[in-house]
Amino acid sequence: MNILITNDDGITADGIIELAKEIAKTENVYVVAPETQRSATGHAITMHSPIMVNEEFIQENIKAYSISGTPADCVKIGIEALFKDVEIDLVLSGINNGPNLGTDVVYSGTVSAAIEGLIQNKPSIAISYNEFNISKETYKEASKHVVKIIDNVKDKLEILDDCVLNVNIPSEDIKGFKITKLGERKYENVMEERFSPYGKRYFWMGGKVKELEQEQDSDIVAVEKGYISVTPVNIDMTNLGKINVLKEINI
């Protein structure tokens, strides 16, 4: 298979490097990643400035580029330009430094890159690790679980015609896989007001995850219990139940 790999942590992140090396043992790997950290950019694309491209080296059998754009840009440019003569069979996004669980997928550059793959009519999978700043060895082990997922779906890629898979790998002993739905993530947001040395007012945004009761078949619960969560995520945001309601009130 020809597999395009991207991320939102940047071309030098251990997660994408170890994933690319592991996948390249059996498949043809092509990498396009942001040149710098682009986490939480959602599905932003670059429209009002040029996207610069640099060739990168990961290892001999991996063709890799970094670009100045977003994760979604990476997939668009990879499929439509840099590797336009390659029939990409699958798009992988990750392995992300930290989880992308529940409603956090709305903000996630990792998940958005996979969604761009779906928009490009390519089966796509987003992969995240439920811990931050882990070792290369941990990413190597996590990559082996991704290989298992690929092996299980590669002959059934048509099931990804209308969704992406959002995968989260727990940081404890892994008990197996669970097919899940998105849980609910909310934060106690902190807006810390500061002033620059020149008196310019600015805010630094942070937040702590709130403890919420989750449904037992959610991705959040699965990961907390030591299972790799695999969630099929749609991009059709239409609330079908409200269509007739709106028609009836002649809005």
C-alpha positions in Angstrom: 0.0 0.0 0.0 1.0 3.6 -0.5 0.4 5.4 2.8 0.6 9.2 3.4 1.5 10.1 6.9 1.1 13.5 8.5 0.6 15.1 12.0 0.2 18.4 13.8 3.2 18.2 16.1 5.7 18.9 13.2 8.1 17.0 11.1 10.7 16.5 13.9 8.2 14.9 16.4 9.1 11.5 17.6 5.5 10.3 17.0 5.5 10.7 13.3 9.1 9.6 12.8 8.6 6.3 14.7 5.3 5.7 13.0 6.7 6.3 9.5 9.7 3.9 10.2 7.4 1.2 11.5 5.0 1.4 8.6 7.8 1.6 6.1 8.9 -2.0 7.1 6.0 -3.3 5.0 4.4 -0.5 3.0 5.4 2.5 0.8 5.5 5.6 3.1 5.2 9.2 2.1 5.4 12.0 4.7 4.2 15.6 4.6 4.1 17.3 8.0 4.1 20.9 9.3 7.6 22.4 9.7 6.6 23.5 13.2 4.1 22.7 16.0 0.6 23.2 14.7 -1.6 21.6 17.4 -5.2 22.7 17.9 -5.4 24.4 14.5 -8.5 22.4 13.6 -9.2 22.3 9.9 -7.6 25.6 9.0 -6.1 25.9 5.5 -3.6 28.5 4.2 -5.2 30.8 1.7 -3.5 34.2 2.0 0.2 33.4 2.0 2.4 30.9 0.1 3.1 27.5 1.5 6.8 26.8 1.6 8.1 23.3 1.0 11.3 21.6 2.2 12.6 18.1 1.5 13.4 16.2 4.7 15.2 13.0 5.6 13.8 10.3 7.9 15.4 7.2 6.3 16.3 6.0 2.8 13.0 4.3 1.9 10.7 7.2 3.1 10.0 10.3 0.9 9.4 13.2 3.3 8.6 16.9 3.1 7.8 19.6 5.6 5.6 22.6 4.7 4.9 25.9 6.3 1.1 25.2 6.3 -1.4 23.4 8.6 -2.1 19.7 9.0 -5.0 19.9 6.5 -2.7 21.7 4.1 -0.2 18.8 4.4 -2.8 16.3 3.2 -4.1 18.5 0.4 -0.6 19.3 -0.9 0.6 15.7 -0.4 -2.3 14.2 -2.5 -2.8 17.0 -5.0 0.7 18.2 -5.6 3.8 16.5 -4.0 2.6 13.0 -4.6 0.0 13.6 -7.3 1.5 10.7 -9.4 1.2 8.2 -6.5 -2.1 6.5 -5.8 -2.4 7.0 -2.0 -4.3 4.1 -0.5 -4.5 5.3 3.1 -3.8 8.5 5.1 -2.5 8.3 8.7 -2.3 11.3 11.0 -0.1 10.9 14.2 1.0 9.6 16.4 -0.1 12.7 18.3 1.7 13.9 21.5 -1.3 13.7 23.8 -4.9 12.4 23.5 -7.7 13.5 21.1 -10.7 12.3 23.0 -14.4 13.2 23.0 -15.3 16.7 21.8 -11.7 17.7 21.6 -11.7 16.3 18.0 -13.3 19.6 17.0 -10.1 21.5 17.7 -7.6 18.7 16.8 -5.2 19.3 13.9 -4.5 15.5 14.1 -8.1 14.6 13.5 -8.6 17.4 11.0 -5.8 16.1 8.8 -7.5 12.7 8.7 -10.8 14.4 7.8 -9.0 16.1 5.0 -8.0 12.7 3.8 -11.7 11.7 3.8 -12.5 14.8 1.8 -9.9 13.7 -0.7 -11.7 10.4 -0.9 -8.9 8.5 0.9 -9.5 6.1 3.8 -8.0 7.9 6.9 -7.0 7.2 10.5 -6.0 9.6 13.2 -3.8 8.2 16.0 -3.1 9.8 19.4 -1.3 8.7 22.6 -2.9 9.4 25.9 0.2 11.0 27.5 2.5 13.9 26.7 6.3 14.0 26.0 6.9 10.3 25.9 10.0 8.4 24.7 10.9 7.2 21.2 10.6 3.6 22.5 7.1 4.2 23.6 6.2 5.6 20.2 7.8 2.5 18.6 5.6 0.2 20.7 2.5 2.3 20.0 3.2 2.2 16.2 3.0 -1.6 16.4 -0.7 -1.3 17.5 -1.3 1.0 14.5 0.1 -1.7 12.2 -2.4 -4.2 13.7 -5.3 -1.8 12.9 -4.0 -1.4 9.3 -3.7 -5.1 8.9 -7.3 -5.6 10.1 -8.8 -2.9 7.8 -6.7 -3.0 4.7 -8.9 -5.5 2.9 -12.0 -3.6 4.0 -11.1 0.0 3.4 -14.5 0.7 1.9 -15.9 0.9 5.5 -14.0 4.2 5.7 -15.8 5.7 2.7 -17.9 8.0 4.9 -15.9 8.3 8.2 -12.4 8.4 9.7 -11.1 6.3 12.5 -10.0 8.2 15.6 -7.7 6.0 17.6 -6.4 6.8 21.1 -3.8 4.6 22.7 -3.7 4.4 26.6 -0.5 5.0 28.5 -0.9 2.0 30.7 -0.8 -1.7 30.1 -3.0 -2.2 27.0 -5.8 -4.7 27.4 -7.0 -4.7 23.8 -9.2 -2.7 21.5 -12.7 -1.2 22.0 -15.0 0.3 19.4 -16.3 3.4 21.0 -18.2 6.7 20.5 -17.0 10.1 21.3 -17.3 11.1 25.0 -17.6 14.6 26.3 -14.7 16.9 27.1 -15.1 20.2 28.9 -12.5 22.4 30.5 -12.1 24.9 33.4 -10.7 27.5 31.1 -8.2 30.0 32.6 -7.7 33.3 30.8 -4.6 34.8 32.5 -4.3 38.5 31.7 -0.8 39.9 31.3 1.0 42.9 30.0 4.1 43.1 27.8 7.2 45.2 28.8 5.7 47.8 26.5 2.3 47.8 28.2 0.5 45.8 25.6 -2.4 43.8 27.1 -2.6 40.1 26.2 -4.1 36.8 27.5 -2.6 33.4 28.0 -5.2 30.7 27.7 -5.0 27.4 29.6 -7.4 24.9 31.1 -7.9 21.8 33.2 -10.1 18.9 32.1 -13.3 18.7 34.1 -14.3 15.4 35.6 -17.6 14.5 33.9 -19.7 11.4 34.0 -19.1 9.5 30.8 -21.1 6.8 29.0 -19.4 3.4 29.4 -19.0 2.9 25.6 -17.2 6.3 25.2 -13.6 6.6 24.0 -12.7 8.4 27.3 -13.8 5.5 29.5 -12.2 2.9 27.2 -8.8 4.6 27.4 -9.1 5.1 31.2 -9.6 1.4 31.5 -6.6 0.6 29.4 -8.1 -0.1 26.0 -7.2 1.4 22.7 -10.3 3.3 21.6 -11.3 3.2 17.9 -14.1 5.7 17.1 -15.7 6.1 13.6 -16.1 9.9 13.2 -18.5 11.4 10.6 -18.1 14.9 9.0 -21.8 15.3 8.1 -22.9 17.9 10.7 -26.5 18.1 9.4 -29.0 17.7 12.2 -31.5 15.6 10.2 -34.0 15.6 13.0 -34.4 19.4 12.8 -35.0 19.6 9.1 -38.7 19.0 9.2 -39.1 21.2 12.4 -37.6 24.1 10.5 -39.8 23.5 7.5 -42.9 23.5 9.6 -42.1 26.9 11.1 -41.4 28.3 7.6 -38.1 29.8 8.8 
